[in-house]
């Protein structure tokens, strides 16, 4: 947590934007399917995180 400062997050975001850092994501679920996501997570433990998306917000 000590590394979770705005400066560090900005640097990570810049590295992702330039393609120098890749973040692997196991699966993406619409926020309405949060229960399904937790069920999938309970059955296995992926190394990559799950993400949720809110329709209408566009890509983050």
C-alpha positions as CSV (number, residue, x, y, z in Angstrom):
1,X,0.0,0.0,0.0
2,X,2.9,2.4,0.6
3,X,3.5,2.4,-3.1
4,X,-0.1,3.2,-4.0
5,X,0.5,7.0,-4.3
6,X,-0.8,9.2,-7.1
7,X,2.7,9.5,-8.5
8,X,3.1,5.7,-8.7
9,X,-0.3,5.2,-10.2
10,X,0.3,7.9,-12.8
11,X,3.6,6.3,-13.8
12,X,1.9,2.9,-14.1
13,X,-0.9,4.4,-16.2
14,X,1.7,6.0,-18.5
15,X,3.6,2.7,-18.9
16,X,0.3,0.9,-19.8
17,X,-0.6,3.6,-22.3
18,X,2.7,3.3,-24.1
19,X,2.6,-0.5,-24.1
20,X,5.6,-0.9,-21.9
21,X,3.5,-2.6,-19.2
22,X,0.8,-5.1,-19.9
23,X,-1.8,-6.0,-17.3
24,X,-3.4,-9.4,-17.8
25,X,-7.0,-9.7,-16.9
26,X,-8.7,-13.1,-16.4
27,X,-12.2,-12.0,-17.3
28,X,-14.4,-9.0,-17.6
29,X,-18.0,-9.0,-16.4
30,X,-20.7,-6.4,-16.6
31,X,-21.4,-5.0,-13.2
32,X,-24.9,-6.6,-13.3
33,X,-23.1,-10.1,-13.3
34,X,-21.2,-9.6,-10.0
35,X,-22.7,-12.8,-8.6
36,X,-21.6,-14.8,-11.6
37,X,-18.1,-13.4,-11.3
38,X,-17.8,-14.4,-7.6
39,X,-19.1,-17.8,-8.4
40,X,-16.5,-18.2,-11.1
41,X,-13.8,-16.9,-8.8
42,X,-14.8,-19.4,-6.1
43,X,-14.3,-22.3,-8.4
44,X,-10.8,-21.4,-9.4
45,X,-8.2,-18.9,-8.5
46,X,-6.9,-17.2,-11.6
47,X,-3.6,-15.4,-11.3
48,X,-5.0,-12.4,-13.2
49,X,-7.7,-10.2,-11.7
50,X,-11.3,-10.1,-12.7
51,X,-12.7,-6.7,-13.8
52,X,-16.1,-5.2,-14.0
53,X,-17.4,-2.7,-16.5
54,X,-20.2,-0.2,-16.2
55,X,-22.1,0.2,-19.4
56,X,-22.1,3.7,-20.8
57,X,-18.8,4.8,-19.3
58,X,-16.7,3.8,-22.2
59,X,-13.2,2.3,-22.0
60,X,-11.1,3.2,-19.0
